Amino acid sequence: TYLIRTLAWETILSDNGLVVDTLKTLGLVADDGRVLATTGAVIAGLTYNFLPFMILPIYAGLERIPGSLLEASADLGGRDWTTLRRVVVPLALPAIAAGSIFTFSLTLGDYGTPRLVAGTSQFIGNIVYENIGVIGNVPLAAAYATVPIVIMVVYLLLARRTGAFESL
């Protein structure tokens, strides 16, 4: 289904697709304007493909918050924004951290969406693939492959320091 969704985005954002025709009709894109081979198109495709990996953990985390805590906040005079900021977000922080880890790691390693939607976009997965398979520059590919690992280690250390994983 992942490939079908990506190909659907390729069709929607193609030069003769629905989005480009609508933008041309509204005068927002020149007649020779290309929408498909842009970073925005890749971000739209990645968001569509990987948004469930962010939403589902957050939903599960929000579902686990007892209603009595929300009632207690309201009884103590907490307004909606105060309850959200001081009760809901701290209790949902582990779910937010887990969802962002899933989404970030899947997005960085994705090869198909940038390749199919934009063709020549330089995303980390594509650079690693081209340096290993096409160019044969394994050290450069290894250097690029360590970037997501370093980012994830720093993120996990920050999440641990802020206490995002204490309630797990």
C-alpha positions as CSV (number, residue, x, y, z in Angstrom):
1,T,0.0,0.0,0.0
2,Y,2.9,2.3,0.6
3,L,4.0,2.2,-3.0
4,I,0.4,2.7,-4.2
5,R,0.1,5.8,-2.0
6,T,3.4,7.2,-3.3
7,L,2.4,6.5,-6.9
8,A,-1.0,8.3,-6.2
9,W,0.9,11.4,-5.1
10,E,3.1,11.2,-8.2
11,T,-0.1,11.2,-10.3
12,I,-1.7,14.0,-8.3
13,L,1.3,16.2,-8.5
14,S,2.4,15.4,-12.0
15,D,2.5,18.2,-14.6
16,N,-0.9,17.2,-16.0
17,G,-2.3,16.3,-12.5
18,L,-5.2,17.7,-10.6
19,V,-3.1,20.0,-8.3
20,V,-1.0,21.5,-11.1
21,D,-4.1,22.1,-13.4
22,T,-5.9,23.7,-10.5
23,L,-3.0,26.0,-9.7
24,K,-2.6,26.9,-13.4
25,T,-6.3,27.7,-13.6
26,L,-6.0,30.0,-10.5
27,G,-2.9,31.6,-12.0
28,L,-0.7,30.6,-9.1
29,V,1.7,28.6,-11.3
30,A,3.0,29.5,-14.7
31,D,2.0,27.3,-17.6
32,D,5.4,25.8,-17.7
33,G,5.7,25.5,-13.9
34,R,6.7,22.2,-12.4
35,V,5.3,21.1,-9.0
36,L,6.3,17.5,-9.0
37,A,10.1,17.8,-8.8
38,T,10.1,20.0,-5.7
39,T,11.0,19.5,-2.0
40,G,7.4,20.5,-1.2
41,A,6.0,17.6,-3.2
42,V,8.3,15.2,-1.4
43,I,7.3,16.6,2.0
44,A,3.6,16.2,1.1
45,G,4.2,12.6,0.1
46,L,6.3,11.8,3.2
47,T,3.7,13.4,5.4
48,Y,0.9,11.4,3.9
49,N,2.8,8.2,4.1
50,F,4.2,8.5,7.6
51,L,1.6,10.6,9.5
52,P,-0.1,7.5,10.9
53,F,3.1,6.6,12.6
54,M,2.9,9.9,14.6
55,I,-0.9,10.0,15.1
56,L,-1.3,6.4,16.5
57,P,1.1,6.6,19.4
58,I,-0.2,10.1,20.4
59,Y,-3.7,8.8,20.2
60,A,-2.8,5.8,22.4
61,G,-1.0,8.1,24.8
62,L,-4.0,10.5,25.1
63,E,-6.4,7.6,25.5
64,R,-4.4,6.4,28.6
65,I,-4.9,9.7,30.4
66,P,-7.4,9.2,33.2
67,G,-10.5,11.5,32.9
68,S,-10.3,12.1,36.6
69,L,-7.1,14.1,36.1
70,L,-8.9,16.4,33.6
71,E,-11.8,16.8,36.0
72,A,-9.4,17.6,38.9
73,S,-7.7,20.3,36.8
74,A,-11.1,21.8,36.0
75,D,-12.2,21.6,39.7
76,L,-9.0,23.4,40.7
77,G,-9.8,26.2,38.3
78,G,-7.6,25.2,35.4
79,R,-8.8,26.5,32.1
80,D,-8.6,24.5,28.9
81,W,-5.1,25.8,27.8
82,T,-3.7,25.4,31.3
83,T,-5.0,21.8,31.5
84,L,-3.5,21.1,28.1
85,R,-0.1,22.6,29.1
86,R,0.2,21.3,32.6
87,V,-1.7,18.0,32.5
88,V,-2.2,16.6,29.1
89,V,1.1,17.4,27.4
90,P,3.4,16.1,30.2
91,L,1.4,12.9,30.4
92,A,1.4,12.5,26.6
93,L,5.1,13.3,26.3
94,P,6.2,9.7,26.1
95,A,3.8,9.1,23.2
96,I,4.9,12.2,21.4
97,A,8.5,11.1,21.8
98,A,7.8,7.6,20.5
99,G,5.8,8.9,17.6
100,S,8.4,11.4,16.6
101,I,11.1,8.7,16.8
102,F,9.1,6.3,14.5
103,T,8.3,9.1,12.0
104,F,11.8,10.6,11.9
105,S,13.6,7.3,11.5
106,L,11.2,6.1,8.8
107,T,11.4,9.4,6.9
108,L,15.1,9.6,7.0
109,G,15.5,6.1,5.7
110,D,12.9,6.4,3.0
111,Y,14.1,6.0,-0.5
112,G,11.0,5.4,-2.5
113,T,9.0,8.6,-2.0
114,P,11.8,11.1,-2.9
115,R,12.8,9.0,-5.8
116,L,9.3,8.5,-7.2
117,V,7.8,11.8,-6.5
118,A,10.7,14.1,-7.2
119,G,13.0,12.0,-9.2
120,T,16.3,13.6,-8.4
121,S,15.8,14.9,-4.8
122,Q,18.8,14.6,-2.6
123,F,17.5,13.0,0.6
124,I,19.7,10.9,2.9
125,G,18.3,7.6,1.7
126,N,18.8,8.5,-1.9
127,I,22.4,9.7,-1.3
128,V,23.3,6.5,0.6
129,Y,21.8,4.4,-2.2
130,E,23.6,6.3,-5.0
131,N,26.9,6.2,-3.2
132,I,26.8,2.5,-2.5
133,G,25.1,1.2,-5.6
134,V,25.9,3.6,-8.4
135,I,29.1,5.5,-7.5
136,G,30.6,2.9,-5.2
137,N,31.8,5.4,-2.6
138,V,31.1,3.4,0.5
139,P,32.9,5.7,3.0
140,L,30.7,8.7,2.0
141,A,27.6,6.5,2.2
142,A,28.6,5.4,5.6
143,A,29.2,9.0,6.7
144,Y,25.7,10.0,5.5
145,A,24.2,6.9,7.2
146,T,25.6,8.0,10.6
147,V,23.9,11.3,10.5
148,P,20.4,9.9,11.4
149,I,22.0,7.8,14.1
150,V,23.7,10.8,15.7
151,I,20.5,12.8,15.5
152,M,18.5,10.0,17.1
153,V,21.0,9.5,19.9
154,V,21.0,13.3,20.7
155,Y,17.1,13.3,20.5
156,L,16.9,10.3,22.9
157,L,19.3,11.8,25.3
158,L,17.3,15.1,25.3
159,A,14.0,13.2,25.7
160,R,15.5,11.2,28.6
161,R,16.8,14.4,30.3
162,T,13.4,16.1,30.0
163,G,11.7,13.0,31.5
164,A,9.8,12.0,28.5
165,F,10.3,8.3,29.2
166,E,9.8,8.3,33.0
167,S,6.2,7.1,32.8
168,L,7.0,4.2,30.5
